[in-house]
């Protein structure tokens, strides 16, 4: 009997779904294999059971055949239902099929998305790191993405796009990191000044600390502040030299907070862009490219730093800024050398330093030559020393800088000499050329403290009293000491031995004495308006200054601790300077006196024909003697024996010349009247016109003139010719040439004016006597010359 419609329908639907799933899943063959395997298993079991229960086997076969028959009926029924129930069932079955397909696709999509999401997240992380300029983590993320995640999804199109974009991302990271490096290089160029300033301050602090430790090695506790360090340094300068106003230090940092700790130069710079860029290029295999670029750019910056400004020589700040930039540049390079492996090496640093050293020295030589202020030159020297000490602390050789400072020392000496030229001129121009009066003991001790002077007789005199020299003596002496202090300050911190310092000071002092002071004294002496009083005072002053040279020698010895007896020690040449000045003053006095005497003689009208001296001297001679007396009154304290030797010859020569040219005496018995004007100088000398001259000092100066007068007046030619050349000769000072000239002048004049006198026997005898004496004088002169 046929089943009910509902049962059949349900059965057909169930079978349809079952077989539909088998055929749609493309597993029909597999289903058949499973079915065949199942059948074979059943066959084996059936055979076993049949062997054991044959009857049961037969029954099973019977049942199986029935099942086969039923299966055939079921197939017929399925075809029947498919034929009689068309659209809805088919539609439902299609919908079920699509639903199953979508479910399968969704499951596959979920699985694929599970593989792709980590890749996308890693790429998003990469972009975020690049956006925040975390280049090195971005590079690591890119490497991890490339080698770990992308191979898992390499068959997707977006993955291929990412793979193609990886080189561009690497190049972008390189460009961004290089841009950061360029910003760093630009920043470091602008801030090299500040870096160098900080490094030089550190070196200054260290040097001050070293000086304190070396001077006070036993101080064990307590930390001095920077202000105390500077105060102690200033105190030492003031106690060693009185030139504290003129020679102040160069790096005065009192404006800043002294107790504040100065940060390290490297702390002012963020070197991370260099390290990042170096590491990125190293990871990307382009380290050599980065090293070449960095070195090339730093060489360019070095050339810019080493180019000094055109007006650098005008102020110390110009030099300071120039040095700060150089120091800042090499502080950065030194830090890079010690914090990176191979970015820069020692050979590269040495090459840059050699270039910098040569250019710096050339610039300093050029610009320092424009400096005319010794204070600026001294401050420049201190700045160069600090510059050298700073770089030496970073391991750079600076011997050439100290050698160059020795060249600047010569220029410093020249600027000092120019400065002291003005100082000496002001002293000499403002001096009153009068002995210094003192009214009490305090003033006396003050002058003696300024100038080494000792005079027992002057000390015994009551107040008020006078020093023999004028004010320019202690002033010049103190300025010479100030000059020595100035020379000493330049030699500080140059690492020179005591002998070298002593030699440098002595050479500079010799130039000051022999050139500067000597020229100033000569200019004063050669002035047109200088009087005899000033010249005499200059002679006295230079005499005392000459005696003080030994005290200057001792002063230098006490400063340098080098004994004057040491081999190769330079001697002071001050004595020569003062002797030359004194001789020039004496010559000027001689010239002035001669001019005055010439003026008197040119205006005078003497009676050379007088038979005997009159009862009253000529007014011209009285004026001349009065002038000489007032002149010699100035020579109270003057040691002028050489002057007294020259004065008689210079004053008597015009008289003798006038006598020989205008002598009208007809015969020798008129000689006394003709020679009468020459008696006045000798009588003047006998009167003792110079207070303080001992005995017949001035008369001895006129002894030549006196003996000549005695010879002609007494007509004692036999004694003169017989005793000439003997130490006991009465007329030892008479020159035979002078006597012969006068004698011939008298003879020739007598012949011209007395034409008829030759016919008188007495006149002929006396003329013959004059000729005989003249002949004997010529013979004496010839024998003496031969």
BELKAZI-V292707 format. One record per helix or strand. SS is the DSSP state (hx for helix, st for strand). FROM is the first residue (numbers start at 1). TO is the last residue. If there is no record, write none. Layout:
# BELKAZI-V292707
ss=(SS	SS)
from=(FROM	FROM)
to=(TO	TO)
This chain:
# BELKAZI-V292707
ss=(hx	hx	hx	hx	hx	hx	hx	hx	hx	hx	hx	hx	hx	hx	hx	hx	st	hx	hx	st	hx	hx	hx	hx	hx	hx	hx	hx	hx	hx	hx	hx	hx	hx	hx)
from=(5	28	54	87	135	157	192	226	265	272	287	312	316	346	374	399	437	441	456	465	471	498	532	549	574	619	641	668	676	697	703	717	736	755	761)
to=(24	52	84	131	153	190	215	240	268	283	305	314	339	368	393	430	438	450	460	466	491	525	547	560	603	635	662	674	686	701	714	723	753	759	785)
